[in-house]
Amino acid sequence: MGSVSVCQANGNHQPPPPQAEAEQVVEDGVAVDRINGNYQPLELVAEAGQVVEEGDAGVTMEGVASIALLPTGAISGHFIRLPDSICYGLHGTPISCERECSRGEDYRLIKLTIIDFKSKREKVLVVECRGHDAARLQNIDHLHGWEDDIVGLVEKEHGNQKVLLSFECETLKADKDAEDHIAKYMPNLCGLDAVVNIGKMSISGINLDEDAEPRGDN
């Protein structure tokens, strides 16, 4: 399959969206970001997060995420907060639960951990995931109808905060393109037959500097 935009995969041949990955390179004609540096691709800054805002939901972080989707349903990757190019780790595991009949087969819940590498703090969210190879992530809008243990987990992790998260795959990498990307930026996931999703991400309602817990590996 290689590397394609979601529009192209669906037969809508529009110009591919900007990509953010790790080293400052030109790939498929698009400049990409460097995870371990402080580069600021202008096209990404313009489209995906020019400011950090304070609102009713708290601090809003916007930027670009690069996420590997594993056959097990787990996800792993990075979120680049723009415009300051701060890198956060993303790690998600699927939650076993009964799916309501009104939801499609591609619907699942993910326990998502956001990791601040600098402070070694992390925050856990429970999010909805839709789509197979090209995923969409968002916060749970309504807890009504879920099992009690799911409701309890969300209330425990989110507390009284209104947490909002959104991500939608704009560029899908599979086969050799995915293998090359993973080997370069996520070598611990090599050989696991993952696909890579790249797209804009927005997170609000959390503050990793204040309300997150230190990681257990300190």
C-alpha positions as YAML, in Angstrom:
chain: A
units: angstrom
residues:
- id: 1
  name: MET
  ca: [0.00, 0.00, 0.00]
- id: 2
  name: GLY
  ca: [2.89, 2.39, 0.79]
- id: 3
  name: SER
  ca: [2.24, 5.93, 1.98]
- id: 4
  name: VAL
  ca: [-1.05, 7.56, 0.98]
- id: 5
  name: SER
  ca: [-3.33, 10.25, 2.26]
- id: 6
  name: VAL
  ca: [-6.74, 9.18, 3.51]
- id: 7
  name: CYS
  ca: [-8.37, 11.18, 0.71]
- id: 8
  name: GLN
  ca: [-6.31, 9.32, -1.88]
- id: 9
  name: ALA
  ca: [-7.07, 5.97, -0.27]
- id: 10
  name: ASN
  ca: [-10.77, 6.76, -0.64]
- id: 11
  name: GLY
  ca: [-10.42, 7.73, -4.29]
- id: 12
  name: ASN
  ca: [-10.44, 11.48, -3.68]
- id: 13
  name: HIS
  ca: [-7.13, 12.53, -5.22]
- id: 14
  name: GLN
  ca: [-6.38, 15.72, -3.35]
- id: 15
  name: PRO
  ca: [-2.92, 17.00, -2.41]
- id: 16
  name: PRO
  ca: [-1.62, 15.09, 0.62]
- id: 17
  name: PRO
  ca: [-1.71, 16.95, 3.95]
- id: 18
  name: PRO
  ca: [1.41, 18.10, 5.78]
- id: 19
  name: GLN
  ca: [3.26, 15.39, 7.69]
- id: 20
  name: ALA
  ca: [5.12, 15.56, 10.99]
- id: 21
  name: GLU
  ca: [7.61, 12.87, 11.83]
- id: 22
  name: ALA
  ca: [11.00, 12.86, 13.40]
- id: 23
  name: GLU
  ca: [14.11, 14.13, 11.49]
- id: 24
  name: GLN
  ca: [14.16, 17.20, 9.29]
- id: 25
  name: VAL
  ca: [13.97, 15.56, 5.88]
- id: 26
  name: VAL
  ca: [12.02, 15.91, 2.68]
- id: 27
  name: GLU
  ca: [9.84, 12.86, 2.17]
- id: 28
  name: ASP
  ca: [7.33, 12.59, -0.68]
- id: 29
  name: GLY
  ca: [7.99, 16.28, -1.29]
- id: 30
  name: VAL
  ca: [6.85, 17.37, 2.19]
- id: 31
  name: ALA
  ca: [9.09, 18.76, 4.93]
- id: 32
  name: VAL
  ca: [8.63, 16.91, 8.20]
- id: 33
  name: ASP
  ca: [9.43, 17.64, 11.82]
- id: 34
  name: ARG
  ca: [12.21, 16.34, 14.01]
- id: 35
  name: ILE
  ca: [11.05, 14.71, 17.23]
- id: 36
  name: ASN
  ca: [14.31, 15.17, 19.10]
- id: 37
  name: GLY
  ca: [15.07, 18.69, 17.89]
- id: 38
  name: ASN
  ca: [13.43, 22.08, 17.88]
- id: 39
  name: TYR
  ca: [12.44, 22.50, 14.23]
- id: 40
  name: GLN
  ca: [9.20, 24.27, 13.38]
- id: 41
  name: PRO
  ca: [7.87, 23.48, 9.87]
- id: 42
  name: LEU
  ca: [5.92, 26.59, 8.91]
- id: 43
  name: GLU
  ca: [3.15, 24.71, 7.14]
- id: 44
  name: LEU
  ca: [2.50, 22.63, 10.27]
- id: 45
  name: VAL
  ca: [2.60, 25.58, 12.62]
- id: 46
  name: ALA
  ca: [0.10, 27.39, 10.42]
- id: 47
  name: GLU
  ca: [-2.34, 24.49, 10.26]
- id: 48
  name: ALA
  ca: [-2.00, 22.54, 13.47]
- id: 49
  name: GLY
  ca: [-1.55, 24.61, 16.57]
- id: 50
  name: GLN
  ca: [-0.33, 28.15, 16.58]
- id: 51
  name: VAL
  ca: [-1.08, 28.91, 20.24]
- id: 52
  name: VAL
  ca: [-1.59, 27.29, 23.61]
- id: 53
  name: GLU
  ca: [-4.92, 28.55, 24.87]
- id: 54
  name: GLU
  ca: [-6.68, 28.70, 28.22]
- id: 55
  name: GLY
  ca: [-10.39, 27.95, 28.10]
- id: 56
  name: ASP
  ca: [-13.18, 26.27, 29.99]
- id: 57
  name: ALA
  ca: [-11.49, 22.90, 29.43]
- id: 58
  name: GLY
  ca: [-8.08, 24.16, 30.62]
- id: 59
  name: VAL
  ca: [-4.86, 24.18, 28.64]
- id: 60
  name: THR
  ca: [-5.22, 23.27, 24.97]
- id: 61
  name: MET
  ca: [-2.30, 21.54, 23.26]
- id: 62
  name: GLU
  ca: [-2.36, 21.28, 19.47]
- id: 63
  name: GLY
  ca: [0.07, 19.72, 17.06]
- id: 64
  name: VAL
  ca: [0.75, 16.61, 15.01]
- id: 65
  name: ALA
  ca: [0.80, 12.97, 16.08]
- id: 66
  name: SER
  ca: [2.54, 9.96, 14.54]
- id: 67
  name: ILE
  ca: [0.93, 6.75, 15.80]
- id: 68
  name: ALA
  ca: [1.63, 3.08, 15.10]
- id: 69
  name: LEU
  ca: [-1.44, 0.81, 15.15]
- id: 70
  name: LEU
  ca: [-0.61, -2.76, 16.15]
- id: 71
  name: PRO
  ca: [-2.59, -5.86, 15.16]
- id: 72
  name: THR
  ca: [-3.37, -6.42, 18.88]
- id: 73
  name: GLY
  ca: [-5.34, -3.16, 18.97]
- id: 74
  name: ALA
  ca: [-2.65, -1.34, 20.93]
- id: 75
  name: ILE
  ca: [-1.23, 1.98, 19.75]
- id: 76
  name: SER
  ca: [2.12, 3.68, 20.31]
- id: 77
  name: GLY
  ca: [3.71, 6.86, 19.03]
- id: 78
  name: HIS
  ca: [4.50, 10.53, 19.55]
- id: 79
  name: PHE
  ca: [2.61, 13.81, 19.80]
- id: 80
  name: ILE
  ca: [4.50, 16.96, 18.72]
- id: 81
  name: ARG
  ca: [3.06, 20.03, 20.43]
- id: 82
  name: LEU
  ca: [3.31, 23.09, 18.21]
- id: 83
  name: PRO
  ca: [4.63, 25.70, 17.76]
- id: 84
  name: ASP
  ca: [7.33, 24.88, 20.35]
- id: 85
  name: SER
  ca: [7.94, 21.32, 19.06]
- id: 86
  name: ILE
  ca: [7.66, 19.61, 22.45]
- id: 87
  name: CYS
  ca: [7.45, 15.83, 22.13]
- id: 88
  name: TYR
  ca: [5.13, 13.65, 24.23]
- id: 89
  name: GLY
  ca: [4.88, 9.88, 24.18]
- id: 90
  name: LEU
  ca: [1.61, 8.09, 23.42]
- id: 91
  name: HIS
  ca: [0.82, 4.55, 24.50]
- id: 92
  name: GLY
  ca: [-2.62, 2.97, 24.31]
- id: 93
  name: THR
  ca: [-4.08, -0.41, 25.16]
- id: 94
  name: PRO
  ca: [-7.55, -1.64, 24.15]
- id: 95
  name: ILE
  ca: [-10.16, -1.99, 26.88]
- id: 96
  name: SER
  ca: [-12.25, -5.16, 26.81]
- id: 97
  name: CYS
  ca: [-15.92, -4.23, 26.96]
- id: 98
  name: GLU
  ca: [-19.24, -5.01, 25.37]
- id: 99
  name: ARG
  ca: [-19.87, -2.84, 22.33]
- id: 100
  name: GLU
  ca: [-23.33, -1.35, 21.98]
- id: 101
  name: CYS
  ca: [-25.15, -2.71, 18.94]
- id: 102
  name: SER
  ca: [-25.50, 0.81, 17.53]
- id: 103
  name: ARG
  ca: [-21.71, 1.13, 17.23]
- id: 104
  name: GLY
  ca: [-19.80, -0.26, 14.26]
- id: 105
  name: GLU
  ca: [-17.35, -3.15, 14.32]
- id: 106
  name: ASP
  ca: [-14.44, -0.73, 14.08]
- id: 107
  name: TYR
  ca: [-15.41, 0.95, 17.38]
- id: 108
  name: ARG
  ca: [-13.33, 0.33, 20.50]
- id: 109
  name: LEU
  ca: [-12.17, 1.99, 23.70]
- id: 110
  name: ILE
  ca: [-8.50, 2.76, 24.33]
- id: 111
  name: LYS
  ca: [-6.75, 3.47, 27.63]
- id: 112
  name: LEU
  ca: [-4.33, 6.14, 26.39]
- id: 113
  name: THR
  ca: [-1.29, 7.27, 28.38]
- id: 114
  name: ILE
  ca: [0.28, 10.63, 27.48]
- id: 115
  name: ILE
  ca: [3.90, 10.81, 28.64]
- id: 116
  name: ASP
  ca: [5.91, 13.97, 29.27]
- id: 117
  name: PHE
  ca: [9.49, 12.82, 28.68]
- id: 118
  name: LYS
  ca: [11.00, 15.93, 30.28]
- id: 119
  name: SER
  ca: [9.16, 15.83, 33.61]
- id: 120
  name: LYS
  ca: [8.63, 12.05, 33.51]
- id: 121
  name: ARG
  ca: [4.97, 12.60, 34.30]
- id: 122
  name: GLU
  ca: [2.04, 10.97, 32.58]
- id: 123
  name: LYS
  ca: [-1.71, 11.30, 32.25]
- id: 124
  name: VAL
  ca: [-4.17, 8.52, 31.46]
- id: 125
  name: LEU
  ca: [-7.28, 9.13, 29.36]
- id: 126
  name: VAL
  ca: [-10.01, 6.83, 28.12]
- id: 127
  name: VAL
  ca: [-10.80, 7.58, 24.47]
- id: 128
  name: GLU
  ca: [-12.95, 6.21, 21.67]
- id: 129
  name: CYS
  ca: [-11.22, 4.81, 18.60]
- id: 130
  name: ARG
  ca: [-12.91, 4.29, 15.24]
- id: 131
  name: GLY
  ca: [-11.53, 2.98, 11.98]
- id: 132
  name: HIS
  ca: [-9.22, 0.11, 11.15]
- id: 133
  name: ASP
  ca: [-5.99, 1.13, 9.41]
- id: 134
  name: ALA
  ca: [-6.91, 4.85, 9.37]
- id: 135
  name: ALA
  ca: [-7.97, 5.66, 12.91]
- id: 136
  name: ARG
  ca: [-9.91, 8.47, 14.55]
- id: 137
  name: LEU
  ca: [-9.54, 9.13, 18.27]
- id: 138
  name: GLN
  ca: [-11.77, 11.29, 20.44]
- id: 139
  name: ASN
  ca: [-12.86, 11.67, 24.05]
- id: 140
  name: ILE
  ca: [-15.92, 9.79, 25.27]
- id: 141
  name: ASP
  ca: [-18.92, 12.10, 24.94]
- id: 142
  name: HIS
  ca: [-21.45, 10.07, 26.91]
- id: 143
  name: LEU
  ca: [-20.82, 7.51, 29.64]
- id: 144
  name: HIS
  ca: [-24.45, 6.42, 29.77]
- id: 145
  name: GLY
  ca: [-24.86, 2.81, 28.66]
- id: 146
  name: TRP
  ca: [-21.32, 1.67, 29.41]
- id: 147
  name: GLU
  ca: [-20.53, -1.02, 31.94]
- id: 148
  name: ASP
  ca: [-19.94, 0.13, 35.52]
- id: 149
  name: ASP
  ca: [-16.22, -0.70, 35.43]
- id: 150
  name: ILE
  ca: [-15.75, 1.48, 32.32]
- id: 151
  name: VAL
  ca: [-17.63, 4.37, 33.93]
- id: 152
  name: GLY
  ca: [-15.55, 3.94, 37.08]
- id: 153
  name: LEU
  ca: [-12.29, 3.94, 35.11]
- id: 154
  name: VAL
  ca: [-13.18, 7.14, 33.27]
- id: 155
  name: GLU
  ca: [-14.25, 8.89, 36.48]
- id: 156
  name: LYS
  ca: [-11.07, 7.76, 38.24]
- id: 157
  name: GLU
  ca: [-8.69, 8.93, 35.51]
- id: 158
  name: HIS
  ca: [-10.50, 12.09, 34.40]
- id: 159
  name: GLY
  ca: [-11.85, 13.21, 37.78]
- id: 160
  name: ASN
  ca: [-13.95, 16.35, 37.53]
- id: 161
  name: GLN
  ca: [-12.01, 17.63, 34.54]
- id: 162
  name: LYS
  ca: [-13.60, 18.00, 31.13]
- id: 163
  name: VAL
  ca: [-10.97, 16.29, 28.99]
- id: 164
  name: LEU
  ca: [-11.15, 16.72, 25.21]
- id: 165
  name: LEU
  ca: [-9.01, 14.87, 22.67]
- id: 166
  name: SER
  ca: [-9.22, 14.56, 18.91]
- id: 167
  name: PHE
  ca: [-7.05, 12.88, 16.28]
- id: 168
  name: GLU
  ca: [-7.79, 11.89, 12.71]
- id: 169
  name: CYS
  ca: [-5.42, 10.09, 10.36]
- id: 170
  name: GLU
  ca: [-4.47, 12.26, 7.39]
- id: 171
  name: THR
  ca: [-1.56, 10.18, 6.08]
- id: 172
  name: LEU
  ca: [-1.50, 6.38, 6.26]
- id: 173
  name: LYS
  ca: [1.74, 4.43, 5.95]
- id: 174
  name: ALA
  ca: [1.68, 0.68, 5.40]
- id: 175
  name: ASP
  ca: [3.94, -2.10, 4.14]
- id: 176
  name: LYS
  ca: [7.50, -0.91, 3.42]
- id: 177
  name: ASP
  ca: [6.78, 2.75, 4.17]
- id: 178
  name: ALA
  ca: [5.46, 1.78, 7.59]
- id: 179
  name: GLU
  ca: [8.41, -0.54, 8.21]
- id: 180
  name: ASP
  ca: [10.91, 2.17, 7.29]
- id: 181
  name: HIS
  ca: [9.16, 4.74, 9.48]
- id: 182
  name: ILE
  ca: [8.99, 2.39, 12.46]
- id: 183
  name: ALA
  ca: [12.61, 1.27, 12.06]
- id: 184
  name: LYS
  ca: [13.74, 4.90, 12.14]
- id: 185
  name: TYR
  ca: [11.50, 6.39, 14.80]
- id: 186
  name: MET
  ca: [10.00, 3.47, 16.80]
- id: 187
  name: PRO
  ca: [12.57, 0.65, 16.56]
- id: 188
  name: ASN
  ca: [11.07, -1.21, 19.51]
- id: 189
  name: LEU
  ca: [8.01, -1.91, 17.32]
- id: 190
  name: CYS
  ca: [9.91, -3.46, 14.41]
- id: 191
  name: GLY
  ca: [8.52, -6.73, 13.10]
- id: 192
  name: LEU
  ca: [5.06, -6.30, 14.67]
- id: 193
  name: ASP
  ca: [3.22, -5.64, 11.37]
- id: 194
  name: ALA
  ca: [2.00, -2.19, 12.41]
- id: 195
  name: VAL
  ca: [0.64, 0.58, 10.21]
- id: 196
  name: VAL
  ca: [1.40, 4.25, 10.87]
- id: 197
  name: ASN
  ca: [-1.13, 7.07, 11.11]
- id: 198
  name: ILE
  ca: [-0.06, 10.73, 10.89]
- id: 199
  name: GLY
  ca: [-2.42, 13.63, 11.50]
- id: 200
  name: LYS
  ca: [-3.34, 16.65, 13.59]
- id: 201
  name: MET
  ca: [-4.08, 16.12, 17.30]
- id: 202
  name: SER
  ca: [-5.66, 18.39, 19.90]
- id: 203
  name: ILE
  ca: [-5.73, 17.76, 23.67]
- id: 204
  name: SER
  ca: [-7.33, 20.00, 26.30]
- id: 205
  name: GLY
  ca: [-8.31, 19.74, 29.94]
- id: 206
  name: ILE
  ca: [-5.04, 18.32, 31.25]
- id: 207
  name: ASN
  ca: [-1.88, 19.90, 32.63]
- id: 208
  name: LEU
  ca: [1.04, 17.50, 32.76]
- id: 209
  name: ASP
  ca: [3.03, 19.96, 34.86]
- id: 210
  name: GLU
  ca: [0.47, 20.03, 37.65]
- id: 211
  name: ASP
  ca: [-2.10, 17.24, 37.75]
- id: 212
  name: ALA
  ca: [-0.26, 14.25, 36.30]
- id: 213
  name: GLU
  ca: [1.39, 11.48, 38.25]
- id: 214
  name: PRO
  ca: [5.13, 10.74, 38.11]
- id: 215
  name: ARG
  ca: [5.99, 7.64, 36.11]
- id: 216
  name: GLY
  ca: [6.71, 4.49, 38.06]
- id: 217
  name: ASP
  ca: [10.15, 4.06, 36.47]
- id: 218
  name: ASN
  ca: [11.62, 7.15, 38.13]
...
